[in-house]
């Protein structure tokens, strides 16, 4: 059984026991979070596609850790203009483990 959920402006395909990194959530490690924006539920040959959401669909996950991703560097440069800027960014994430998928 798997589901497609939407969180943080992105979509994720999850199944029970899977660990995913999503955009940072304001939740402590060890707490449960519920994702009610379920776009698709599949159990074998039975597939429920939402319009846009599946009614009664819910995914429950446990927050494992918070962290920062790899550094992404960028350079802005204009030739012959004495202009160069360097910068970097590390996106914060929350690592969650899916414990159950509930479908109507």
GIGI-V42103 format. One record per run of one state. SS is the DSSP state (H for helix, E for strand, L for the rest). FROM is the first residue (numbers start at 1). TO is the last residue. Records with the same first field share a line. If there is no record, write none. Layout:
SS->FROM-TO / FROM-TO
This chain:
L->1-1 / 8-9 / 16-18 / 24-31 / 36-37 / 44-45 / 50-57 / 69-71 / 79-82 / 90-91 / 103-104
E->2-7 / 10-15 / 19-23 / 32-35 / 38-43 / 46-49 / 58-68 / 72-78 / 83-89 / 92-102
